Every structure is written in structure tokens, then in C-alpha cells.
């Protein structure tokens, strides 16, 4: 494991740590708790399967949440408003008219403390989110442990508040298993059969719908009895940005989603969360060149973000995301 300084943010030194084994090299930086790079050695080649940048300044200017830990609450909150114990709160509106991924800075543009666990091949990140940061009540201490073990990259997240407050953390990597180009030749497989429909501003309407009823973004769907649904992506559509509903029996030790690429690589997601946001990067655009050597364009990468449902704070029927010191 190696560590180096890559610049400063608000006068604080930003560190980069490398986790390595025979087939994988992963780097994490203390700015935004960002996973900066993941190189996979496959078929005699080194493939950068994550979207990312070489320079700190590129991340400071990024508007796509590339590689960050999203919080205090990931995804959208309608109008950035909620009530807690009969007190109303107004959050920052960084995706007008809504709040997205924690606000203008959120967790993804803040400095984190970073430590190395060489024995476990892990990076430990910690920050304290102060009371009323981005409009959220309460102080929250957040600890993230990122571990590389063989071909698996694990994110363990622990957040403890000093009073009741909403928390919904998510990891926001963009993947491209080819290492370059667009993601249209990838195939998507999921055990999910339902999703949360949304309005024009991507806010759920409170319903839970059958995934077979959705057509946008999918070219074809095939299902065999007892097996996950396999989807081909459709470059003629506007892309995909949906929250998949994960049934309890299909979470935890079982993979909830898998993406296949034509080069033989596959990415499988395991989670205990209730939802999985699947996003094909329709709004992607970068001012800086990425690991592929070119600036990122729409559909250069996809996200699979385990989290709770979007706008849970405004939809009473959705799972509760209010946490207490207990």
C-alpha cells in the first residue's frame, strides 16, 4: 500500500492511497472520500473500469459526483424540505427545485480524515458533519472503510448522529468495464422486479411498479423461470435513471445486480440496502480528460448505487431514513 499527497483543499493536504493485489489496483483520496481509480488486469491488459481524473482540481470542478460518498442524504429530496418532530427544515437546492446528494458541497466536496490499515488492505475515512450543514439538523460522525480483497471492493459505512436526523449514504462510482467509449454494449442483469416511478423532476410519485412495465432505456428484456432478468441497453432512448426496489430475500449475501461487458469482465453488486439506483450517465460531461484520455461525454459510464429510496423524507409510505443516537 502506498500513500502520497496530491494537493490541498481549503488549506488541508489531500492524500491518495493505493490498494493493490495481483489483479487489481484501487486508489482512494481524502477529498470527498472519492474512489479515484480501479485498474483491473484482464486478458493481458490493464483496464481502468472507473471514471475518474488524475488531478485534484478536476474533482473540485466536477459536477457529476464522480466517485464520491454521497450524503448526508443521497439522491433527491423534493423541494429540499422536510419536517422532523414538527420542526420544518429547508435544505440547499443544488438541483433546482430539489436537493441532490447532500447539497452544494455535501460529503463529496469536503475533506475527510484518512488512515491506512495495511493488514486488511483497507482505507478508513472519517469526518464530522456539523449541525445544520447544508440545512440538516444534528452533528453526524461518519466512518467509511474501503477494503480490497481479491476481486472485491467493499464499502462499509457507519454514521452516528447526536440527535434524530435523516441519513442515507451512497457510493457514487461510474463504471465502464471496457475502460473507454460508451456503455451501450454492456448487458444489465437484476434480481429486482419492481421500481419507483418518478415525475419529470425524477421525484418518485410514491408508487411501486413492475419493472417489466418500463420501456425507456431498455432495448430488450429476457427472463427465464427462477433466474434474474437480463436487459440490453438501448442507445436510441434517453438512458436510464431509476431506483430498483430490492426485496429482502434478494439482498445481503446474494448479488442484486450484475453488469456484463463484451471483453469478458462483469461487475456484481451485493448490498443490504433497500434500493439500487441505476443510472447510465445521460448528463455526464467533463471539462477535464479522464482515465480514458478523453473528456467524458453522456453515457461514458454507469452507476449502481445501493441506497434507500429517493425523497423518502417527503413520501410517508417509503422506508424511514431518520436515525437517532441509539
URVEN-V249559 format. One record per residue. N is the residue number from 1. RES is the residue in three letters. PHI is phi in whole degrees, 0 to 359 (* if undefined). PSI is psi in degrees with one decimal (* if undefined). Layout:
N/RES/PHI/PSI + N/RES/PHI/PSI
//
This chain:
1/UNK/*/132.3 + 2/UNK/242/154.1 + 3/UNK/219/144.5 + 4/UNK/207/160.6 + 5/UNK/270/139.2 + 6/UNK/237/8.4 + 7/UNK/141/-168.6 + 8/UNK/230/147.4 + 9/UNK/232/120.6 + 10/UNK/53/37.7 + 11/UNK/81/-0.5 + 12/UNK/257/133.4 + 13/UNK/293/131.7 + 14/UNK/262/128.6 + 15/UNK/254/148.6 + 16/UNK/238/132.5 + 17/UNK/240/139.8 + 18/UNK/249/126.1 + 19/UNK/255/127.4 + 20/UNK/222/146.7 + 21/UNK/215/-166.3 + 22/UNK/293/-24.1 + 23/UNK/241/-10.0 + 24/UNK/222/146.6 + 25/UNK/224/121.3 + 26/UNK/237/137.2 + 27/UNK/237/142.7 + 28/UNK/230/139.5 + 29/UNK/242/154.8 + 30/UNK/285/-18.9 + 31/UNK/284/116.8 + 32/UNK/72/4.0 + 33/UNK/52/40.5 + 34/UNK/280/133.0 + 35/UNK/277/107.6 + 36/UNK/277/-34.2 + 37/UNK/202/149.0 + 38/UNK/215/108.8 + 39/UNK/258/128.0 + 40/UNK/247/130.6 + 41/UNK/268/108.9 + 42/UNK/219/129.5 + 43/UNK/54/41.6 + 44/UNK/77/9.8 + 45/UNK/232/156.2 + 46/UNK/259/117.2 + 47/UNK/246/121.3 + 48/UNK/279/98.8 + 49/UNK/274/-5.0 + 50/UNK/251/143.6 + 51/UNK/285/140.8 + 52/UNK/180/179.8 + 53/UNK/231/159.5 + 54/UNK/278/-32.4 + 55/UNK/257/150.2 + 56/UNK/295/-38.6 + 57/UNK/299/-33.3 + 58/UNK/296/-38.3 + 59/UNK/289/-36.5 + 60/UNK/296/-30.2 + 61/UNK/265/-8.4 + 62/UNK/292/138.6 + 63/UNK/245/10.6 + 64/UNK/254/2.7 + 65/UNK/62/32.1 + 66/UNK/295/117.9 + 67/UNK/78/2.3 + 68/UNK/279/168.6 + 69/UNK/267/116.4 + 70/UNK/272/130.2 + 71/UNK/180/170.6 + 72/UNK/290/-30.4 + 73/UNK/235/119.4 + 74/UNK/286/161.7 + 75/UNK/69/-165.7 + 76/UNK/265/146.7 + 77/UNK/237/119.8 + 78/UNK/300/124.4 + 79/UNK/58/7.1 + 80/UNK/62/26.2 + 81/UNK/238/142.1 + 82/UNK/203/163.5 + 83/UNK/244/141.7 + 84/UNK/220/119.2 + 85/UNK/53/44.0 + 86/UNK/67/12.8 + 87/UNK/251/129.5 + 88/UNK/273/142.8 + 89/UNK/231/139.7 + 90/UNK/245/119.1 + 91/UNK/268/163.6 + 92/UNK/295/145.1 + 93/UNK/252/90.8 + 94/UNK/261/-3.1 + 95/UNK/225/62.4 + 96/UNK/312/133.0 + 97/UNK/267/23.7 + 98/UNK/239/168.8 + 99/UNK/261/135.1 + 100/UNK/225/129.2 + 101/UNK/53/34.6 + 102/UNK/98/-4.0 + 103/UNK/110/-164.8 + 104/UNK/300/-42.5 + 105/UNK/252/-40.2 + 106/UNK/54/-149.6 + 107/UNK/270/-16.7 + 108/UNK/278/-10.3 + 109/UNK/232/36.6 + 110/UNK/240/159.0 + 111/UNK/278/137.8 + 112/UNK/242/149.1 + 113/UNK/284/141.4 + 114/UNK/228/131.1 + 115/UNK/230/156.9 + 116/UNK/248/136.5 + 117/UNK/246/92.5 + 118/UNK/294/-33.7 + 119/UNK/296/-39.9 + 120/UNK/265/-1.7 + 121/UNK/55/52.8 + 122/UNK/232/155.0 + 123/UNK/245/132.3 + 124/UNK/247/127.1 + 125/UNK/239/143.7 + 126/UNK/214/139.6 + 127/UNK/208/156.7 + 128/UNK/250/117.0 + 129/UNK/273/116.9 + 130/UNK/285/162.7 + 131/UNK/305/129.3 + 132/UNK/72/15.2 + 133/UNK/297/124.8 + 134/UNK/58/13.4 + 135/UNK/101/-1.3 + 136/UNK/275/135.1 + 137/UNK/284/150.8 + 138/UNK/86/154.1 + 139/UNK/266/135.1 + 140/UNK/233/126.4 + 141/UNK/264/123.2 + 142/UNK/243/131.5 + 143/UNK/235/128.0 + 144/UNK/238/130.3 + 145/UNK/242/122.5 + 146/UNK/247/122.5 + 147/UNK/233/133.1 + 148/UNK/257/122.7 + 149/UNK/221/112.0 + 150/UNK/53/-119.8 + 151/UNK/260/15.9 + 152/UNK/248/138.1 + 153/UNK/243/120.6 + 154/UNK/246/136.4 + 155/UNK/243/116.2 + 156/UNK/250/126.2 + 157/UNK/238/129.9 + 158/UNK/227/123.5 + 159/UNK/232/131.0 + 160/UNK/233/119.2 + 161/UNK/269/162.5 + 162/UNK/265/-2.7 + 163/UNK/198/167.7 + 164/UNK/302/133.7 + 165/UNK/197/153.6 + 166/UNK/284/140.0 + 167/UNK/218/131.1 + 168/UNK/205/89.7 + 169/UNK/274/150.9 + 170/UNK/210/150.3 + 171/UNK/261/133.9 + 172/UNK/240/48.7 + 173/UNK/291/145.5 + 174/UNK/255/129.6 + 175/UNK/248/146.8 + 176/UNK/215/106.0 + 177/UNK/287/-8.6 + 178/UNK/271/-18.4 + 179/UNK/87/-7.5 + 180/UNK/194/170.3 + 181/UNK/75/-156.3 + 182/UNK/257/177.2 + 183/UNK/255/11.8 + 184/UNK/293/-23.9 + 185/UNK/276/-6.3 + 186/UNK/291/153.9 + 187/UNK/240/138.6 + 188/UNK/249/130.1 + 189/UNK/236/136.1 + 190/UNK/215/145.4 + 191/UNK/277/-10.3 + 192/UNK/290/142.4 + 193/UNK/242/-4.3 + 194/UNK/225/162.8 + 195/UNK/210/171.6 + 196/UNK/255/107.1 + 197/UNK/299/151.3 + 198/UNK/230/165.1 + 199/UNK/269/-169.6 + 200/UNK/295/-21.7 + 201/UNK/263/13.6 + 202/UNK/66/29.8 + 203/UNK/260/126.7 + 204/UNK/301/147.4 + 205/UNK/268/2.1 + 206/UNK/98/-10.4 + 207/UNK/275/160.3 + 208/UNK/241/118.0 + 209/UNK/245/162.6 + 210/UNK/282/132.3 + 211/UNK/296/-25.7 + 212/UNK/292/-15.1 + 213/UNK/276/-7.3 + 214/UNK/268/140.3 + 215/UNK/239/-29.7 + 216/UNK/300/125.6 + 217/UNK/92/-19.6 + 218/UNK/254/130.4 + 219/UNK/276/-37.3 + 220/UNK/203/157.7 + 221/UNK/226/134.0 + 222/UNK/229/138.0 + 223/UNK/221/134.2 + 224/UNK/248/149.7 + 225/UNK/306/125.4 + 226/UNK/80/2.6 + 227/UNK/241/156.6 + 228/UNK/298/158.1 + 229/UNK/282/136.3 + 230/UNK/249/131.1 + 231/UNK/241/134.7 + 232/UNK/268/139.1 + 233/UNK/275/150.5 + 234/UNK/245/109.6 + 235/UNK/290/-12.0 + 236/UNK/277/-12.2 + 237/UNK/264/-176.7 + 238/UNK/269/12.9 + 239/UNK/90/-176.3 + 240/UNK/232/136.0 + 241/UNK/210/83.0 + 242/UNK/227/153.1 + 243/UNK/262/115.1 + 244/UNK/277/136.6 + 245/UNK/271/121.5 + 246/UNK/260/117.8 + 247/UNK/290/147.8 + 248/UNK/302/-37.9 + 249/UNK/289/-12.7 + 250/UNK/252/8.5 + 251/UNK/254/-179.7 + 252/UNK/82/-111.0 + 253/UNK/281/-9.9 + 254/UNK/258/141.1 + 255/UNK/294/136.9 + 256/UNK/259/-17.8 + 257/UNK/201/154.3 + 258/UNK/211/138.8 + 259/UNK/241/132.7 + 260/UNK/248/144.2 + 261/UNK/239/158.4 + 262/UNK/290/-12.9 + 263/UNK/274/2.2 + 264/UNK/99/-8.8 + 265/UNK/280/148.7 + 266/UNK/219/147.7 + 267/UNK/239/125.2 + 268/UNK/242/137.5 + 269/UNK/253/129.7 + 270/UNK/242/135.6 + 271/UNK/200/156.4 + 272/UNK/259/3.6 + 273/UNK/286/166.4 + 274/UNK/273/-20.6 + 275/UNK/223/164.5 + 276/UNK/219/111.9 + 277/UNK/279/123.7 + 278/UNK/249/117.0 + 279/UNK/228/129.5 + 280/UNK/259/18.0 + 281/UNK/72/38.9 + 282/UNK/294/-24.0 + 283/UNK/257/10.0 + 284/UNK/297/135.6 + 285/UNK/195/134.1 + 286/UNK/231/145.3 + 287/UNK/277/-17.7 + 288/UNK/247/152.0 + 289/UNK/289/142.9 + 290/UNK/262/-167.0 + 291/UNK/298/-23.6 + 292/UNK/283/-8.3 + 293/UNK/93/-3.4 + 294/UNK/230/162.5 + 295/UNK/290/145.2 + 296/UNK/282/140.1 + 297/UNK/240/167.9 + 298/UNK/309/138.9 + 299/UNK/70/23.5 + 300/UNK/282/-17.7 + 301/UNK/202/163.6 + 302/UNK/235/153.8 + 303/UNK/244/140.1 + 304/UNK/233/101.5 + 305/UNK/247/99.1 + 306/UNK/295/131.5 + 307/UNK/189/-178.2 + 308/UNK/274/178.8 + 309/UNK/291/148.6 + 310/UNK/298/146.6 + 311/UNK/52/34.1 + 312/UNK/301/-26.9 + 313/UNK/291/-21.1 + 314/UNK/252/-1.2 + 315/UNK/236/100.0 + 316/UNK/303/-29.0 + 317/UNK/284/-13.1 + 318/UNK/278/158.2 + 319/UNK/303/144.1 + 320/UNK/288/133.6 + 321/UNK/243/17.4 + 322/UNK/275/124.9 + 323/UNK/244/151.5 + 324/UNK/238/169.8 + 325/UNK/301/-20.4 + 326/UNK/275/*
//
